[in-house]
């Protein structure tokens, strides 16, 4: 049996917790084969990003061309796209795609470093959103792309609707950047909201994990969703399975480095070993 091929188009994280490195780990842990197109090189660790170097748009386009020419892709995801010329190159290369695309609109690193140039936001909206079968913004990214403040669940729903109007087929507004809320004094919960152009509205509610080791959560979730779509899951099922995977990686996250550590991508494998 050959595993389905899943492509990640994103930046490299020298600390290994996010970006291409996190994507490939997450894709493999779903049982798929990961391929990569690197859009930027970052010098970073758990404390922050100190430098970024981007390849030429022509080289990004060539990576994408040769991968798509040789591998039977079943799904893809994008992460850090960095600049308008790189967005244009990626959008052009994906214009005739016949597989689902998850777009993680990476704008700012957890440390606060900008991973998308300010002038590239319009290009991301115009060129990538219409290609997206699923957009996975956090609260701040959704607010930026929908051009509105998001303070309540109702705001998140409105932002999702605005993003659907820009051509996205489905939006998952992630709840990790909202204050976790519990009912009647119960355990704190995190809610992710899925809204599709077909009218599906679904909430994914999970217990809040009190850990500082959350580096790469967005990359990990979007990559796992893409892999689950490649494995044949419906979109709601893919999000459910990927969210369960992310929950386990957070619950067993590692204290590595002196800052915000990575999630534990190997958690399901370690569970098998323990059993």
ABEGO torsion letter per residue (X at the ends): XBBBBBBBBBBBBAAGABEAAAAAAAAAAAGBBBBBBBABBBBBBAAEBABBBBBBAAAAAAAAAAAAAABBBABBBBBBAGBAAAAAAAAAAAAABABBBBBBBBABBAAGBBABBAAAAAAAAAAAAAABABBBBBAAAAAAAAGBBBABAAAAAAAAAAAAAAGBABBBBBAAABBBBBBGGBBBBBBBBBBBAAGBBBBBBBBBBBBABABGAAAAAAAAAAAAAAAGBBAAAAAAAAAAAAAAAAAABBBBEABBBBBBAAAAAAAAAAX
